[in-house]
Amino acid sequence: EFTSMYEGCSDATSFPELDASNGYYFKNMYKGCSNATSFPELDTSNGHYFNNMYEGCSNATSFPELDTSNGYEFTSMYEGCSNATSFPELNTSNGYKFTNMYRGCSHANSFPELDTSNCNEFTNMYRGCNNATSFPELNTQDGTDFTSMYEGCSNATYFPRLDTSNGCNFNSMYTRCKKAKVIDISHYNVSDSSDSYQWCYDCYSLKAVVIRSFGENYILNDSAFGFCLHMFGDTYKDLNEIEHNPTRAKDGYVYVPRDMIETLQTAENWSQLQFRALEDYTVDGTTTGDLSITKAMPEECIEILTDKLVVAYPSETQTFSISLKEFTNIPSVNITSDNENIVVSNINVTQSAITFDATRLTEECSANIGVPQAIAPTVF
């Protein structure tokens, strides 16, 4: 057992190598060793508990790889490791506790993928990781509590779509994620107002919230979308943060199943929001820019509403990909835009797809992009 072996050794800059091959507990082993810049490699193949192992090791820029294939608990393992820019890959296939795992890791650019299929609580998992621009996909199908999971992750523009089919607590889940453009969850079933308190609070850039299904309960706290400038437009016209929405337009939408729109339009705290049908949502905020057309289009042209693109992506140029019916003779394709502020370029046609770039020249604009009906997309 190596529990708390070096805990609080805040003056030590390094530690000796150890034979830890029979180690079972590694809880708090290096907790609070705030002056150390590195740590030795350990044989942790028999380890089950890694709680708080490196918590507060705020001077280390990296950590050794560990065999955690038998690990159960990873709570606060790297919490407060604020100088580390990256973390090692871990085998967490047996893990069920990840609360606070990377909380306060404020210099990390990215995080490794984890097997969280046995986890039901994701509280504070990435809270305060304000340098990361993206986060890994997670299996959250058993997750019930997502409190403050990404709170304060203010540099990320996108977050992975989460399976919240068993989720019931979204308290402060995305609070102060100021650059977030899209938030996408699979299910919303909240029976207590406090469980959606400040759910997306201070998300200044948020323009699309995608909720793919609802349970019997859909109570929404009145602070859930507080200071979401695009959701409310002129409501926040006097704030200094108005540079996030200089036109003061109410151009943010909640995408929900079509049969829920009428219900939510009159529901408490939902009624102040704008809704669009999930069935019309064609931009997947978790992708890197490709847009797949998934429904039949008008005979004359394929219409791509690029205001949805602006909703989902921050960059000026986006690449579109349209799946085609296979044909032998590739025609010469003329793709047009009906808005001079959206320029089409880099057109490429193959037997299976057509791709092109659309560049917008102004901050907010949309256009119908027309291609011949002869290459209408496959419906899939």
C-alpha positions as CSV (number, residue, x, y, z in Angstrom):
1,E,0.0,0.0,0.0
2,F,1.4,3.4,-1.1
3,T,-1.5,5.6,0.2
4,S,-0.3,9.1,1.2
5,M,3.4,7.9,1.0
6,Y,4.8,11.4,0.0
7,E,1.7,13.5,0.6
8,G,2.5,17.1,1.4
9,C,6.2,16.9,0.5
10,S,5.9,20.3,-1.0
11,D,9.6,21.1,-1.0
12,A,10.7,17.9,-2.8
13,T,11.7,18.4,-6.5
14,S,12.1,14.7,-7.3
15,F,11.3,11.2,-5.9
16,P,13.2,7.8,-6.0
17,E,12.1,4.8,-8.1
18,L,10.1,2.2,-6.3
19,D,9.1,-1.4,-6.8
20,A,5.3,-0.9,-6.7
21,S,4.5,-4.1,-8.5
22,N,2.4,-5.4,-5.6
23,G,0.8,-2.1,-4.9
24,Y,-2.9,-2.0,-4.5
25,Y,-3.6,1.5,-3.2
26,F,-2.0,4.6,-4.7
27,K,-4.4,7.1,-3.2
28,N,-2.8,10.5,-2.3
29,M,0.6,9.1,-3.0
30,Y,2.1,12.4,-4.3
31,K,-0.7,14.7,-3.3
32,G,0.4,18.2,-2.6
33,C,4.0,17.7,-4.0
34,S,3.7,21.1,-5.5
35,N,7.4,21.7,-6.2
36,A,8.2,18.5,-8.1
37,T,8.6,18.9,-11.9
38,S,8.5,15.1,-12.6
39,F,7.7,11.8,-11.1
40,P,9.2,8.3,-11.5
41,E,7.6,5.5,-13.5
42,L,5.9,2.9,-11.4
43,D,4.6,-0.6,-12.0
44,T,0.9,-0.1,-11.1
45,S,-0.5,-3.1,-12.9
46,N,-2.1,-4.4,-9.7
47,G,-3.4,-1.0,-8.6
48,H,-7.1,-0.4,-8.0
49,Y,-7.2,3.0,-6.4
50,F,-5.6,6.1,-7.9
51,N,-7.7,8.7,-6.2
52,N,-5.9,12.0,-5.7
53,M,-2.6,10.4,-6.7
54,Y,-1.1,13.6,-8.2
55,E,-3.5,16.1,-6.8
56,G,-2.0,19.6,-6.4
57,C,1.3,18.7,-8.2
58,S,1.1,22.1,-9.7
59,N,4.7,22.4,-11.0
60,A,4.8,19.3,-13.0
61,T,4.5,19.7,-16.8
62,S,3.9,16.0,-17.5
63,F,3.3,12.7,-15.8
64,P,4.5,9.1,-16.4
65,E,2.5,6.5,-18.1
66,L,0.8,4.1,-15.7
67,D,-0.8,0.7,-16.1
68,T,-4.3,1.4,-14.7
69,S,-6.0,-1.6,-16.3
70,N,-7.2,-2.8,-12.9
71,G,-8.1,0.7,-11.7
72,Y,-11.5,1.4,-10.1
73,E,-11.3,5.0,-8.8
74,F,-9.7,8.0,-10.5
75,T,-11.3,10.8,-8.5
76,S,-9.2,13.9,-8.4
77,M,-6.2,12.0,-9.8
78,Y,-4.7,15.0,-11.6
79,E,-6.8,17.8,-9.9
80,G,-4.9,21.1,-9.6
81,C,-2.1,20.0,-11.9
82,S,-2.2,23.5,-13.4
83,N,1.1,23.5,-15.2
84,A,0.8,20.3,-17.1
85,T,0.1,20.7,-20.9
86,S,-0.9,17.1,-21.5
87,F,-1.6,13.8,-19.7
88,P,-0.8,10.2,-20.4
89,E,-3.3,7.7,-21.9
90,L,-4.9,5.5,-19.3
91,N,-6.7,2.2,-19.4
92,T,-9.9,3.0,-17.4
93,S,-12.0,0.1,-18.6
94,N,-12.8,-0.9,-15.0
95,G,-13.1,2.7,-13.7
96,Y,-16.3,4.0,-12.2
97,K,-15.3,7.2,-10.4
98,F,-13.9,10.1,-12.4
99,T,-15.2,13.1,-10.3
100,N,-12.7,16.1,-10.4
101,M,-10.3,14.0,-12.4
102,Y,-8.8,16.9,-14.3
103,R,-10.3,19.8,-12.4
104,G,-8.2,22.9,-12.5
105,C,-5.7,21.6,-15.2
106,S,-5.7,25.1,-16.6
107,H,-2.7,24.8,-19.0
108,A,-3.6,21.5,-20.7
109,N,-4.4,21.9,-24.4
110,S,-6.1,18.5,-24.7
111,F,-7.0,15.4,-22.8
112,P,-6.7,11.7,-23.6
113,E,-9.7,9.5,-24.4
114,L,-11.0,7.5,-21.5
115,D,-13.3,4.5,-21.2
116,T,-16.0,5.8,-18.9
117,S,-18.6,3.2,-19.7
118,N,-19.0,2.2,-16.1
119,C,-19.2,5.7,-14.7
120,N,-22.4,7.4,-13.5
121,E,-21.0,10.6,-12.0
122,F,-19.0,13.2,-14.1
123,T,-19.1,16.0,-11.5
124,N,-16.4,18.7,-12.1
125,M,-14.5,16.3,-14.3
126,Y,-12.9,19.1,-16.5
127,R,-13.9,22.1,-14.5
128,G,-11.6,25.0,-14.9
129,C,-9.7,23.5,-17.8
130,N,-9.7,26.9,-19.5
131,N,-6.9,26.4,-22.0
132,A,-8.3,23.4,-23.8
133,T,-10.0,24.0,-27.1
134,S,-11.6,20.6,-27.3
135,F,-12.5,17.5,-25.2
136,P,-12.6,13.8,-26.0
137,E,-15.7,11.8,-26.7
138,L,-16.9,9.9,-23.6
139,N,-19.3,7.1,-23.0
140,T,-21.8,8.7,-20.7
141,Q,-24.7,6.3,-21.2
142,D,-24.9,5.5,-17.4
143,G,-24.2,9.1,-16.3
144,T,-26.7,10.6,-13.9
145,D,-24.9,13.6,-12.5
146,F,-23.1,16.1,-14.9
147,T,-22.8,19.0,-12.4
148,S,-20.1,21.5,-13.4
149,M,-18.6,18.9,-15.8
150,Y,-17.2,21.6,-18.1
151,E,-17.7,24.7,-16.0
152,G,-15.2,27.4,-16.8
153,C,-13.8,25.7,-19.9
154,S,-13.8,29.1,-21.5
155,N,-11.6,28.5,-24.6
156,A,-13.4,25.6,-26.1
157,T,-15.8,26.3,-29.0
158,Y,-17.2,22.8,-29.2
159,F,-17.9,20.0,-26.8
160,P,-18.6,16.4,-27.7
161,R,-22.2,15.2,-28.0
162,L,-23.1,13.5,-24.7
163,D,-25.5,10.5,-24.1
164,T,-27.6,11.9,-21.3
165,S,-30.3,9.3,-21.5
166,N,-30.0,8.7,-17.7
167,G,-28.9,12.3,-16.8
168,C,-30.9,14.2,-14.2
169,N,-28.5,16.8,-12.9
170,F,-27.1,19.5,-15.3
171,N,-26.3,22.1,-12.6
172,S,-23.7,24.5,-14.0
173,M,-22.6,21.9,-16.6
174,Y,-21.4,24.5,-19.2
175,T,-21.3,27.6,-17.0
176,R,-18.8,30.2,-18.3
177,C,-18.0,28.2,-21.5
178,K,-17.8,31.6,-23.2
179,K,-16.7,30.5,-26.7
180,A,-19.1,27.5,-27.0
181,K,-21.1,27.6,-30.2
182,V,-23.0,24.4,-29.9
183,I,-24.2,22.2,-27.0
184,D,-25.6,18.8,-27.9
185,I,-27.2,16.3,-25.5
186,S,-29.2,13.2,-26.2
187,H,-31.9,13.6,-23.5
188,Y,-33.3,16.1,-21.1
189,N,-35.3,14.8,-18.0
190,V,-35.1,17.3,-15.1
191,S,-37.6,17.2,-12.3
192,D,-36.1,19.7,-9.9
193,S,-35.3,23.3,-10.9
194,S,-32.0,23.3,-9.1
195,D,-30.7,20.6,-11.3
196,S,-30.6,22.9,-14.3
197,Y,-29.3,25.9,-12.3
198,Q,-27.0,27.9,-14.5
199,W,-26.8,25.0,-17.0
200,C,-25.4,27.1,-19.8
201,Y,-24.9,30.4,-17.8
202,D,-22.4,32.9,-19.3
203,C,-22.2,31.1,-22.6
204,Y,-21.9,34.4,-24.5
205,S,-21.3,32.8,-28.0
206,L,-23.9,30.0,-27.8
207,K,-26.1,29.9,-30.8
208,A,-27.4,26.3,-30.9
209,V,-28.6,24.0,-28.1
210,V,-29.5,20.5,-29.4
211,I,-31.7,18.4,-27.3
212,R,-32.6,15.1,-29.1
213,S,-35.3,13.8,-26.8
214,F,-37.2,14.6,-23.6
215,G,-38.4,12.6,-20.6
216,E,-41.5,13.2,-18.6
217,N,-40.0,16.1,-16.8
218,Y,-38.5,19.2,-18.5
219,I,-38.3,21.8,-15.7
220,L,-35.9,24.6,-16.6
221,N,-34.3,26.9,-14.1
222,D,-34.7,30.6,-14.9
223,S,-30.9,31.0,-14.8
224,A,-30.1,28.1,-17.2
225,F,-29.4,30.4,-20.1
226,G,-28.5,33.5,-18.2
227,F,-26.2,35.9,-20.2
228,C,-26.4,33.7,-23.3
229,L,-26.4,36.8,-25.5
230,H,-27.5,35.2,-28.8
231,M,-30.5,33.5,-27.0
232,F,-31.9,36.8,-25.8
233,G,-30.5,39.6,-28.1
234,D,-31.3,43.1,-26.8
235,T,-32.0,41.8,-23.3
236,Y,-28.3,42.3,-22.5
237,K,-27.7,45.3,-24.6
238,D,-25.9,47.3,-21.9
239,L,-23.4,44.7,-21.0
240,N,-19.6,45.1,-21.7
241,E,-19.7,41.6,-23.2
242,I,-21.8,42.8,-26.1
243,E,-18.8,42.4,-28.5
244,H,-19.9,38.7,-28.5
245,N,-23.1,39.8,-30.2
246,P,-22.5,43.3,-31.7
247,T,-25.7,43.2,-33.7
248,R,-27.7,42.4,-30.6
249,A,-29.6,39.9,-32.7
250,K,-31.7,37.2,-31.1
251,D,-30.2,34.5,-33.4
252,G,-29.7,31.6,-31.1
253,Y,-32.0,28.5,-31.2
254,V,-32.9,25.4,-29.3
255,Y,-33.3,22.4,-31.6
256,V,-35.8,19.9,-30.2
257,P,-38.1,17.2,-31.7
258,R,-40.8,18.9,-33.7
259,D,-43.6,17.5,-31.6
260,M,-42.1,19.2,-28.5
261,I,-41.9,22.8,-29.9
262,E,-45.5,23.8,-29.1
263,T,-45.2,22.4,-25.5
264,L,-42.0,24.2,-24.8
265,Q,-43.2,27.5,-26.3
266,T,-45.6,27.9,-23.4
267,A,-43.5,26.1,-20.7
268,E,-42.1,28.1,-17.8
269,N,-38.6,29.6,-18.6
270,W,-38.6,27.8,-22.0
271,S,-41.1,30.2,-23.5
272,Q,-38.5,33.0,-23.8
273,L,-36.3,31.0,-26.1
274,Q,-36.5,30.4,-29.9
275,F,-37.0,26.9,-31.2
276,R,-36.3,25.0,-34.4
277,A,-37.2,21.4,-35.2
278,L,-34.4,18.9,-34.6
279,E,-35.5,17.2,-37.9
280,D,-34.3,20.3,-39.7
281,Y,-30.9,20.4,-38.0
282,T,-28.3,19.4,-40.5
283,V,-25.1,20.6,-39.0
284,D,-23.4,18.3,-36.5
285,G,-21.5,20.5,-34.0
286,T,-19.2,17.7,-33.1
287,T,-17.6,17.4,-36.5
288,T,-14.7,19.4,-37.9
289,G,-16.6,21.0,-40.8
290,D,-18.2,18.5,-43.1
291,L,-21.9,18.8,-43.7
292,S,-23.8,15.8,-44.9
293,I,-27.2,16.4,-46.6
294,T,-29.6,13.9,-45.1
295,K,-32.9,14.7,-46.8
296,A,-34.4,15.2,-50.3
297,M,-34.0,18.7,-51.7
298,P,-36.0,20.9,-54.1
299,E,-35.9,19.9,-57.8
300,E,-34.1,23.0,-59.0
301,C,-31.3,23.0,-56.5
302,I,-30.0,21.8,-53.2
303,E,-30.5,24.4,-50.6
304,I,-28.0,24.7,-47.8
305,L,-28.9,27.2,-45.2
306,T,-25.6,28.6,-44.2
307,D,-27.0,30.5,-41.3
308,K,-27.0,27.1,-39.7
309,L,-23.4,26.8,-40.6
310,V,-22.7,30.1,-38.9
311,V,-24.6,28.8,-35.9
312,A,-22.4,25.8,-35.6
313,Y,-18.9,26.9,-36.7
314,P,-16.8,30.0,-35.9
315,S,-14.4,29.9,-38.9
316,E,-14.9,31.9,-42.0
317,T,-14.5,29.1,-44.5
318,Q,-16.3,25.8,-44.3
319,T,-16.1,22.6,-46.5
320,F,-19.3,21.0,-47.6
321,S,-19.6,17.4,-48.6
322,I,-22.8,16.1,-50.4
323,S,-23.3,12.4,-50.9
324,L,-24.2,11.6,-54.5
325,K,-26.0,8.9,-56.4
326,E,-23.3,7.1,-58.3
327,F,-23.0,7.9,-61.9
328,T,-20.6,7.1,-64.7
329,N,-20.1,10.4,-66.5
330,I,-19.1,13.2,-64.1
331,P,-20.7,16.4,-65.4
332,S,-19.3,19.8,-65.3
333,V,-20.9,21.3,-62.2
334,N,-21.6,24.9,-61.7
335,I,-22.3,25.7,-58.1
336,T,-23.7,29.1,-57.4
337,S,-24.4,31.4,-54.4
338,D,-27.3,33.9,-54.4
339,N,-25.4,36.1,-51.9
340,E,-22.3,38.0,-53.0
341,N,-21.0,37.8,-49.5
342,I,-20.7,34.0,-49.7
343,V,-18.1,32.8,-52.2
344,V,-18.0,29.2,-53.5
345,S,-14.6,27.8,-54.5
346,N,-12.5,24.6,-54.7
347,I,-15.3,22.6,-56.3
348,N,-14.5,18.9,-56.6
349,V,-16.8,16.2,-58.0
350,T,-16.3,12.4,-57.9
351,Q,-18.7,9.5,-58.4
352,S,-19.7,9.5,-54.8
353,A,-19.5,13.0,-53.6
354,I,-19.2,16.7,-54.4
355,T,-17.2,18.9,-52.1
356,F,-16.7,22.7,-52.1
357,D,-15.7,25.5,-49.9
358,A,-18.1,28.3,-48.9
359,T,-16.5,31.5,-47.5
360,R,-18.5,34.1,-45.9
361,L,-17.2,37.7,-46.2
362,T,-19.4,39.2,-43.5
363,E,-20.1,38.3,-39.9
364,E,-23.7,37.0,-40.4
365,C,-25.1,35.9,-43.7
366,S,-26.8,33.1,-45.5
367,A,-27.3,31.9,-49.1
368,N,-28.9,29.3,-51.2
369,I,-26.1,27.2,-52.8
370,G,-27.4,25.7,-56.0
371,V,-26.3,22.6,-57.9
372,P,-28.0,20.8,-60.8
373,Q,-30.8,18.5,-59.8
374,A,-29.1,15.8,-61.9
375,I,-26.7,15.1,-59.1
376,A,-29.3,15.3,-56.3
377,P,-28.0,13.7,-53.1
378,T,-28.7,10.2,-52.0
379,V,-31.2,10.1,-49.2
380,F,-29.7,8.3,-46.3
